[in-house]
Amino acid sequence: MPIYLNTNNKLKEVEEKAFKLERDIQRVFEENLDTIMQLTLVKSEFTIKNKRIDTLAYDMQSNAFIIIEYKRDRNLSVVDQGFTYLSLMLENKADFIVEYNESLKKNLKRDDIDWSQTRVAFVSTAFTDNQILATNFKDIAIELWEVKQFENNIISVTPIKKTRAAESIKPLTQQNQSLRKVSEEIKVYTEDEHIAKASEEIAELYVKFRDAILNLADGFDVKPLKFYVAFKKDTNIVDIEVLKNSLKIFINTKFGTLDDTKGLARDVRLVGHRGNGDYQIQVENDKDLEYIMSLIKQVII
């Protein structure tokens, strides 16, 4: 997709500039991990068991390690390599914890980590159709991110999303013991699994709220996590926890910043809760849907 520079309503196409080195891509990501992927950098060039990991990162939201690899070679098998890295991590958990604690001067413990949320991200200027197809499974813990560089210091980063009809990878891993072990330990959550917790009425209510949120702005990424579904742009905007008889909606903003004239949003700063932000709204029907959308819209960046 071309990118244009608008000068007095005259569009000039911005020319793409190739990255000279794989390391240049790595440097862009590592210096901007929080902005691009909402991750914390643990270690660049982490070596374990004679294998080198380009970037070791940590997801504070899911409490899990993320391995990032940068590729200029379009012919690699991202699935085979991805499962190799996932297996490497699951077999050497203590080494990853030690690296985290030494690099970040923290005291992370084994039980603090949700190993089931471990994943691998491949970053490249382009992926082949075969690579995209090979990772198009709803429950595969492998992500693809395309990055491009243009004139005028413009960088575009695009995560490649799974299709709505993506199937499960588990039937394909049953014949291989190492792949089966990884797929059994690592869990990729889906919207369907969250919806399955709810009554029929609440399942329909979730769909109404989800569609209304997505209609508020372009560019939302729907990310099902262990306890809730996150609706993200640059960061989480709103999270929905699906219960059997209601939805809990968390608006990701600090208390005191929301103009809530009806007083629907509850202050949960001092209350244990799953989602992000200081505001929670619990709903059992759609009578306040439009008003709640007006609250969410206040925090869309």
C-alpha positions in Angstrom: 0.0 0.0 0.0 1.6 3.3 -1.0 2.1 6.1 1.4 1.6 9.7 0.4 2.8 13.1 1.7 0.1 15.7 1.6 1.3 19.2 0.8 -1.6 21.7 0.3 -3.8 18.8 -0.9 -1.2 17.7 -3.4 -0.2 14.1 -2.8 3.4 12.9 -3.4 4.2 9.2 -3.0 6.8 8.6 -0.4 9.5 6.3 -1.7 10.3 3.1 0.2 13.9 2.8 1.4 15.3 -0.7 2.0 16.9 -1.5 5.3 20.6 -2.0 4.7 21.0 -4.6 7.5 18.8 -6.8 9.6 20.4 -5.1 12.6 18.8 -1.8 11.5 15.4 -3.4 11.8 16.3 -4.8 15.2 17.5 -1.4 16.5 14.2 0.3 15.5 12.2 -2.3 17.4 14.4 -2.6 20.5 14.5 1.1 21.0 10.7 1.4 20.5 9.4 -1.9 21.9 6.9 -0.3 24.3 5.5 1.9 21.5 5.3 -0.8 18.8 4.4 -3.9 20.8 3.8 -2.8 24.4 6.7 -5.0 25.5 9.7 -4.5 27.8 13.1 -5.2 26.4 15.0 -7.8 28.5 18.0 -8.7 26.4 19.4 -8.1 22.9 21.3 -11.0 21.4 20.4 -13.5 24.1 22.3 -16.8 23.7 21.2 -20.0 25.2 22.1 -23.6 24.4 24.2 -22.4 21.4 21.2 -20.7 20.0 21.0 -16.9 19.6 17.7 -15.1 20.2 17.7 -11.6 18.5 15.5 -10.0 21.1 14.1 -11.3 24.4 11.2 -9.3 25.6 8.6 -9.5 28.4 4.8 -8.8 28.2 3.8 -7.2 31.5 0.1 -7.5 30.6 0.2 -11.3 30.1 3.2 -11.9 32.3 5.0 -13.9 29.6 8.3 -13.9 27.7 8.3 -13.0 24.0 11.0 -14.0 21.6 11.5 -11.7 18.6 13.4 -12.6 15.4 14.2 -10.3 12.5 14.4 -11.8 9.1 15.4 -10.5 5.6 15.4 -14.0 4.2 11.9 -14.7 2.8 12.4 -18.4 2.4 12.6 -19.5 6.0 10.1 -21.8 7.6 8.7 -19.6 10.4 6.6 -22.4 11.8 9.5 -24.8 12.3 11.7 -22.0 13.7 9.0 -20.7 15.9 8.3 -24.0 17.5 12.0 -24.5 18.0 12.2 -21.3 20.0 9.1 -22.1 22.0 10.4 -25.5 22.9 13.8 -24.0 23.8 12.1 -21.6 26.2 9.8 -24.1 27.9 12.8 -26.5 28.4 15.0 -23.8 29.9 12.6 -21.6 32.0 15.1 -20.9 34.7 17.6 -19.4 32.3 15.1 -16.9 31.1 14.1 -15.9 34.6 17.8 -15.4 35.5 18.3 -13.2 32.5 15.2 -11.2 33.3 16.3 -10.6 36.9 19.9 -9.8 36.0 19.1 -7.5 33.1 16.2 -5.6 34.7 17.4 -5.8 38.4 14.2 -7.5 39.4 13.1 -10.5 41.5 10.8 -12.4 39.1 9.9 -15.8 40.3 8.8 -18.9 38.3 5.2 -18.7 39.6 4.9 -15.1 38.5 5.1 -16.1 34.8 2.3 -17.4 32.7 4.3 -19.7 30.5 1.2 -20.6 28.6 1.2 -17.1 27.1 4.8 -17.4 25.7 5.0 -16.5 22.0 7.4 -15.9 19.1 7.2 -12.8 16.8 8.9 -12.7 13.4 9.7 -9.2 12.0 10.5 -8.8 8.3 10.1 -6.3 5.5 7.9 -8.9 3.7 6.5 -12.4 4.2 5.6 -14.8 1.5 2.1 -16.1 0.9 3.2 -19.5 2.1 4.6 -18.1 5.4 1.4 -16.2 6.1 -0.7 -19.2 5.3 1.5 -21.5 7.4 0.8 -19.3 10.5 -2.9 -18.7 9.9 -4.1 -20.8 12.8 -6.2 -19.3 15.6 -4.2 -21.0 18.3 -0.6 -20.8 17.1 1.8 -18.8 19.3 3.6 -17.3 16.3 3.1 -13.7 15.1 4.2 -12.0 11.9 5.0 -8.3 11.8 5.9 -6.4 8.6 8.1 -3.3 8.8 8.9 -0.9 6.1 11.1 2.2 5.9 10.4 5.3 3.8 11.8 8.7 3.0 11.4 11.5 5.5 12.2 9.0 8.4 8.8 7.3 8.1 8.4 3.8 9.4 5.3 1.6 9.1 4.7 -1.5 11.2 1.9 -3.8 10.4 1.0 -7.0 12.4 -0.4 -9.7 10.1 -3.7 -10.8 11.5 -5.2 -14.3 11.5 -8.3 -14.6 9.3 -11.7 -15.0 11.0 -12.0 -18.6 9.6 -8.6 -19.7 10.9 -8.6 -23.3 12.2 -6.7 -24.9 15.1 -3.2 -26.1 14.6 -3.5 -28.9 17.2 -4.6 -31.6 14.8 -1.4 -31.0 12.8 0.9 -31.3 15.9 -0.4 -34.7 17.2 2.0 -36.7 15.1 5.1 -34.9 16.4 5.9 -35.4 20.1 7.9 -32.1 20.4 5.3 -30.0 18.6 2.5 -31.7 20.6 4.3 -30.9 23.9 4.6 -27.2 23.0 1.0 -26.9 21.7 -0.3 -28.5 24.9 1.6 -26.1 27.2 1.1 -22.9 25.3 -2.4 -21.5 25.1 -3.6 -19.0 22.6 -7.0 -17.6 23.6 -9.8 -16.8 21.3 -13.0 -14.7 21.4 -15.0 -17.9 21.0 -13.6 -19.3 24.3 -14.6 -16.1 26.2 -18.0 -16.1 24.6 -18.5 -19.7 25.6 -18.5 -18.7 29.3 -21.6 -16.6 28.8 -25.3 -17.2 28.6 -26.8 -16.8 25.1 -28.0 -13.3 26.0 -24.7 -12.2 27.3 -22.9 -13.7 24.3 -25.1 -11.6 22.0 -24.5 -8.6 24.3 -20.7 -9.0 23.9 -21.0 -9.0 20.1 -23.0 -5.8 20.3 -20.4 -4.0 22.4 -17.5 -5.4 20.4 -19.0 -4.2 17.1 -19.8 -0.8 18.7 -16.3 -0.4 19.9 -14.8 -1.3 16.5 -17.0 1.3 14.9 -15.7 4.1 17.1 -12.4 4.3 15.1 -10.3 2.5 12.5 -7.3 0.4 13.5 -8.6 -1.4 16.5 -6.8 -4.7 17.3 -8.9 -7.3 19.1 -6.6 -9.3 21.4 -8.2 -12.2 23.5 -6.1 -12.8 26.6 -6.5 -15.2 29.5 -9.0 -13.2 31.5 -10.5 -10.7 29.1 -10.6 -9.4 25.5 -8.4 -6.3 24.9 -9.3 -3.7 22.3 -6.1 -2.0 21.4 -4.8 0.8 19.3 -1.4 2.0 20.4 -2.2 0.6 23.8 -5.3 -0.9 25.5 -8.3 1.3 25.1 -10.9 -0.9 26.7 -11.0 -4.5 28.0 -14.1 -6.7 28.3 -14.3 -9.6 30.8 -17.1 -11.9 29.8 -19.0 -13.5 32.7 -21.9 -15.8 32.6 -24.6 -13.2 33.3 -22.8 -9.9 32.6 -19.9 -8.1 31.0 -17.3 -6.1 32.9 -16.0 -3.3 30.8 -12.7 -1.6 31.8 -11.8 1.8 30.4 -8.1 2.3 30.3 -7.6 5.8 31.8 -6.7 7.3 35.1 -9.4 8.1 37.6 -10.6 11.7 37.4 -10.0 12.0 33.6 -13.3 10.6 32.4 -16.3 12.9 32.0 -19.0 10.5 33.3 -22.1 12.6 33.9 -24.3 9.5 34.7 -21.8 8.1 37.1 -21.9 4.6 35.5 -18.1 4.0 35.8 -16.9 2.6 39.1 -13.6 3.5 40.6 -11.6 0.3 40.9 -8.2 1.7 41.9 -8.3 -0.1 45.2 -10.2 -3.2 44.1 -8.7 -6.3 42.5 -9.7 -6.4 38.8 -8.7 -8.1 35.6 -8.6 -5.3 33.1 -6.6 -2.2 32.7 -7.5 1.3 33.8 -9.2 2.8 36.8 -12.8 2.6 35.6 -15.1 -0.4 35.4 -18.7 -0.7 34.1 -20.7 -3.9 34.6 -23.6 -4.3 32.1 -26.3 -6.9 31.7 -28.1 -5.3 28.8 -27.5 -2.7 26.0 -29.6 0.2 27.4 -26.6 2.3 28.1 -24.5 1.2 25.1 -24.4 4.5 23.3 -23.5 6.4 26.5 -20.7 3.9 27.3 -19.4 4.3 23.7 -19.2 8.1 24.4 -17.0 7.3 27.5 -14.7 5.0 25.6 -14.4 7.5 22.8 -12.9 10.0 25.3 -9.8 7.8 25.7 -9.2 6.9 22.0 -5.9 8.4 21.0 
